[in-house]
């Protein structure tokens, strides 16, 4: 991953000035809010499902070591192989070595945030193996040399016109005047192009929405069906997954699916939910002859032992992004990280280090919508607040306003002085507001007054109002 700590403010300003991005994000938020409300109206037991999903994830994380060993035994019993990787470098080396052993020159890939996290595509390309993204959104971004901007809808920041221009530039040998203004035409052209790449691939690489300990199976959840072609057509199937994706049993995986689809796209269930157990059998007419699961730690075991373990419950639904007002204003690329939005504001500092990602926990209004919609009830505002506290304590991390807050804290410990200063501030703000009752420009608050007026105080300070309320007779 790259380091967003320096770039985020500048990237956010650029994103706010992008009208195409603003339109796409506004549509995402309004439609997701509407469709989620409709989904909830049809499913009054959804809150109970969230409780169950949270309990399953907590139980799995508490027994992580035992469940992973059980999973490994059952994968091997089914004829597959398990590879343990401590970090991103080991994961890249392992997948690359497996591709070379299979004699691969092309690898078809289905959507995997973990492969983005470990930088797998660049490593494969450097080794002379062409990675081909087959999820439509990921394929578009690969052509544009961009990274995903949303966990579930990676190309949400683009419109049909931009995608059409990308296809014209990238798909040689086709009619230059063909109509690409219609989404159906774009889909048909992508399908025709990718079908050939599926058949050419020597290796298929997928992620995994869940690892099922009792059977040694992986679960794949998609709406396009591309993951089924990726794991079944090539001779070798490699599944890359974080160790936290483990669940004890098939029933647990199905419970996760019930909240995943509804939280990601507000569907009752996604179009394709596939269980893969081992390679093809001798009696099977087709299917991969080699099945490998690459289990990646990359800082997860350290997180499990620390104060941010709750974020490991994440099932990558993207609901927190779809409703976050900050993400909805600047989009995913402003974060300059694999994981954007509220979950990224916690996960990225935990994986990359707080110094590299200190701005991300600051990118929150603490409205609490992320926690309200999270299907596994991750307390994201509390975790971001703790990261802010960690940033404050570290002298090597600059925090905007730290000196002013120290001055405020010094005054707050002296009540008489604090009240005097407060009364002076209230009087000055009222004077600046005049008859308008609002202030158009305020020193040290240009970030606020550039977009909105600053309201003048209507009454006294909190302590004054508290004493006044205590003097009022009770009804």
N, C-alpha and C positions, 0 to 999 in steps of 0.2 A: 504494500500500500504506500501511497504518498503521504506527505505530511500536511494536513489541512490547517494547522494552527496559524500559519502566516497568511495563507491564501483566502480563508473563508470570508472575511469582511469585504475584500475586493471582489471576490466571485459573487457574493450576495448582491452587491451593488449592480454588477453587470447583469445579473439575472433579473433584478427588479426592472431594468430598462428594456427587457426583451418582451415585446408584445405577443409574439407567438407562444412563448413559454407561459406567459400570464394567462392567455386564453385556455391553453391546454390544462393548466393546473386548476383553474377555476371550474372547468367542466368536470375534471376528476373529482373534486371535492363535492360539488353539488350533486352529481350523479351517485357518488358513493354514499353520501348522507341519505339521499332519497331511497336508494335501493336497499340500504341496510335497514332503514326503518320499516320498509315493506317486508323484508325477511323476518325481522323480529316480530312483526304483527302476526306472522304465520306460525311462529314457533315460540310459544310462551315458556317452554322449558329450556330456552337457550342459556339462561344464567346458570341453571343446574349443570348443563353440559360444560360450561366454562369451569365450574368448580371441579368437575370430574377430570377435565383435561389438565388443569393445574395440579391436581393430586397425582395424576399419572406421571407428569413430568417431574414433580418433586420426588416421587418414589424412585423413578429411574435414576435421577441424579444422585440420590442417597445410596444407591446400590450400583453405581456406575461400573466399578471394577468387576464385580461378579457377573453382571449382565453382559458386559463386553466379552468376558471369557466364555460365557455360555454361547453367545453369538458366534464366536470364533469356532468353537467345537462343532456347532451345527452347520456352519458354512463348509467346514472341511468334510463333515460327514456327507454332505450333499454333493461333494466333488469340486468345491471351490477352494479359493486361497484367500487368506487375510494377510494384509501387510500393515504394520504399525509404523506410523511416522510421527516423530516428535515435533516437527515444525514444517513450515512451508517449503524450505529447501529440500528436506527429505521427501516430502510428498511429490514435489516436481521431479526429483531424481527417480523415484519409484515408478511413477506413471510413465516417464520417458523410457526407462529401462524395459518396462512391460511392453510398450509399443515397439521398441526395437526388437525384442525377443519374438514378437509376432510378425516381424518383417513389414511393419506398417509404414506406408508413406503418406497415408491420409487417415485422419481420425474424425469420425462424425461425433458431435457432442450435442447432448440435450442440455437444457438450462440448469446451471449449477452455480449458486452464489459462492460455494466453497472454491470452485475452480477459479473464480475471479479473485477470491481472497489470496490464494497461493500463487497467482500469476501463471497459471498453467499454459495458457495459449502461447505466450511469448516463449516459454521454455520449450514447448513442442516445436514451434517454428524454428527456433535456434538449432534444434536437433535434426532439422530437415523433415519434420513431420507436419503436414498441413492440417491444422485444426479447422473444422467446418462447423459453425454454430447452426443448428437446425430449428431451434425455436425462432419463430418469425421475428419477434422483437430483437432477440440477440443477433440474428443474422443481419438485420438492418444495421445494427450498431457495429457489427464486425466490418461491414462494407464501409461504414463512415469512420471507422477507427475511433469509436467512442466507447465509453463505459456505460453500464446500465444506470438509469436515473431513478429506478424504482425496483423494489425487490421482486414484485410480481409482474409489473408492466414496464419492462426496461426501456421501451421507446415512447413512453407517455409524453415526452417533451416535444415530439415531432408531429407535424401534420401530414396529410396525404400528399400535398404538393412537394414537400421536402423529401419524402420517401420516394416519390416518382422520379425526382431528379437524381437521387442516389442510384436507383435502378438503371436509369439511362446511362449514367457514367460507368456503372460496374458490369452490366450485362452486355458484353460485346456480341456482335453478330445478329442482333435483332433489329427490327424496323425502328429507325430513329424517330419516326413520326407516330408510333403507336400511342394509343390512348392510355395514359397511366393516371388519370385524374380520379378514377373510381376505385374504392378499396377492394372491390371484387377483382378488378383487373390486376391490382398489385398482388393480391393473394394468389391468383392463378399463375402469374409469372414466377413468383417465389416458389410455388409448389413445383412447377415444371423444372426449375433450375435445381432445386434441392433434391428432387427424386433421383437424379443421376448421381448426386454426391452420396446419397445413402448407399447406392449399389456399388460405388467405387471404394467405399471405406473399408479398410482392413481391421480397424478397431472401433468399437463404440464406447464412448465415455459418458456416463450419466452421473448425476448426483443421487441422493436418496432422501426422500421426505421422512422416512423412518427406517430404523434397523430393528428387526424383530428377533429378540434373543431366543425364544422358544423354538423357532424354525430355521434360523439362519437366513431368513429372507430379507430382501430390501423392498420398500414400497416406493413406487413412482406415481406422482399425481400430476397430470397435465390436462390441458384443454385441447391441444393440437394433435396428440397421438404420436408426435415425433419421437418421444422417448421410447415408445414400443418398437419403432423401426430401428432406433439407435442400438438398443440392447439385443435385438433378435436377428438382424441381418448380417452384421460383421462376424468374423470368426472368433473374435475375442471381445468380451464385455468387461469393462473396468468401471466400477462404481466408486466414486470418491465422496466420503462423508465425514463430517465432524463426529467426534466420539460422543457428543451430547445427544445425537439423534436416536440413541437406543431407547427402546421400550420393551417391557417384559414379554408381552403376548400379542397375538393377532387382534384380540378384542380391544386392547389398548390402542393399537394403531388405527383401528376403525373409529374409535372415539375421537382421536386426533383429527381424522379426516372430516368428521362431522362439523367441527368448529373451524378447521382450516379453510374449507371451501367457502363457508358462509362469511368468514372474516376477510378472505382475500378478494373474492369477486362477488360476494353476496349470493352465490349459487347454492342450491340445495346440495349438489355434489358436482365435482368437476367431471368432464366428459370421459376421462380415462383414469382409472385407479388400478394399478397393476402391481402384482406381487411377483417377484423374481426369486427363485430358489435354485441356486447352483447353475451349472452349464446344461446344455442339451443332453438328454439321455441317449443311449445307443439306439433306442427304438424311435427317437424323434427324427422326423424328416428334415428338419432344419433347426436353426438356433445356434448360439455360440458354443464352441467347443472348449473355450476357456472362460472362467468366471473369476474375477478378482475384486476384492473389496479393499480399498485403501482407506484405513482409518487414520484421521488426522487430529492431533492434539492442538498444536499451534497456539499454546497459551491457555487452553480451556481448563486443564487440570489445575493450573495456578489460579484461574478465576474461581473455580469451584471451591477452593480453600479460602477465598477472600470475601469481602463485603459485597461484591457484585455478582455473586453466584446466581441470583434470581434471573439475570438476563439470559442465562443458558437454557431457560425454559422456552425461549423463543422458537416458534415453528415457522418463521419466515413468511408470514401471511401478508405483511405490508400494510395492515390496517392502521397502524399508528402513523405511517407516512401519509396515508390517504386522507386523514382528517387533521393533521398537524397544521396550525396556521403559519408556522415558520416555513415548513416544507412547502406548504401551499403557496407561499409567496416567492420562494427562491428556487424550488426544485431540488433534485438530488445532486446535480453536478456541482452545485455551490459548496457542498461538503467535501469534495475532492477525496472521497473515500469510497470503499466498496459498499459499506452500509451507511445509508443516509437517514435523515429523519430522527425521531426520538430514539429508536433502538440503536441507530448508528452513533448517536451522541453518547451512548453508554458503551456500546460494544467496541467502537473504534479506539477510544482511550484505553479500554481494558486490554485490547489486543496489541495496539501500536505503542502504548505508553502515553501518559497524560501530557507530557511536555509537547509531543507532536500534535496533539489533538485538543489542546486546552480550550480552543474557541467553541468546540461543538457543544459541550454542556451549557454554555452560555446562550446558545441559540434556541431558547425555549421561553415561552410566555408563562409556563407552568399553569396552563388552563386545565390540565388534567384529562383532556380528551384521549390522549394516548393510552392512559391506564384504563379509562372507561371502556375502550373498544378492544383492548388486548384480550384474545381468547384464552390466554393462560395467566392473566392477571399479573403481569410483570409491573411492579411499582416504579415505572420509568421516571416520574417526577422526583421521587425520593432518591433514586439512584443518581439522577443528574444533579440534584442539590448536594449530595454527598461529594460528587466530583468537583463541584464548585468549591466546596469547603476544602477539599484536598488541594485544589489549585491555590487557594488563599494561603494555605500553610506553607507552600513550597516557595522559597525565595527565588528559585530559578525560573518561575513561571510568572510573567507579567500579567496582572489582572487590572483591567480598566477601572479607575476610580478607587484603587486600593488605598491611596493616601487620603482621599476625601472621606472614605469610610472610617479610617483610623481617627481622623479628626472628629467625625460624628460620634464615634464610640467614646472618645475622651470627654466630649461635652455631655453625652448621655449619662455618664457616671457622676455628673454634677447637676442635679435637678434644677437648682435655682438658676444657674447659668443657662441651662438648656431651655428653660421656659422663657427666659428673657430673650434669647436669640430667636426662639420660635415666634414670639410676639413681634419682634422687629421684622422677621421674614414675612409674616402675614401682612403687616402694614405695608411693606414695600411692594409685595405682589398686588395688593389692592390698588395701590397708587399707580403701578405700571398698567394695570388693566383698565383703569378709568371707568367710564360709563359703559364700555362694551362688555365688561365682565369677563374678558378673556385677553390673553397676551399673545400678540403675533410673533414677537421675537424675544427670546430670553437668553441671557448669557449662560454658557455651560449646558444649554439644552437645545442646541441647534438641531440635533437628531430628531427631537420631538416637534419643534415649532416649524421645521421645514415642510412638514406634511400636515400639521394640524395646529390649532390654537391651544394655548395652555390655559386651562380654566383658573380663574381667580378663586382664592379661598372664600367659602361662604360663611364660615363661622370661626370660632376660636380653635385652639389646639385640642387634642384628644383629652388631656387631663382636665381642661376647663369644662368640656362637655360632660365628662364623667361626673365631676363634682355637681354640675348643674342637674344632671339626671338623678343623682342621689338626693337632692333637695326637693325634687318634685314629689308631691303626694301620690301614693299608690292608689289606684282605682279599686 
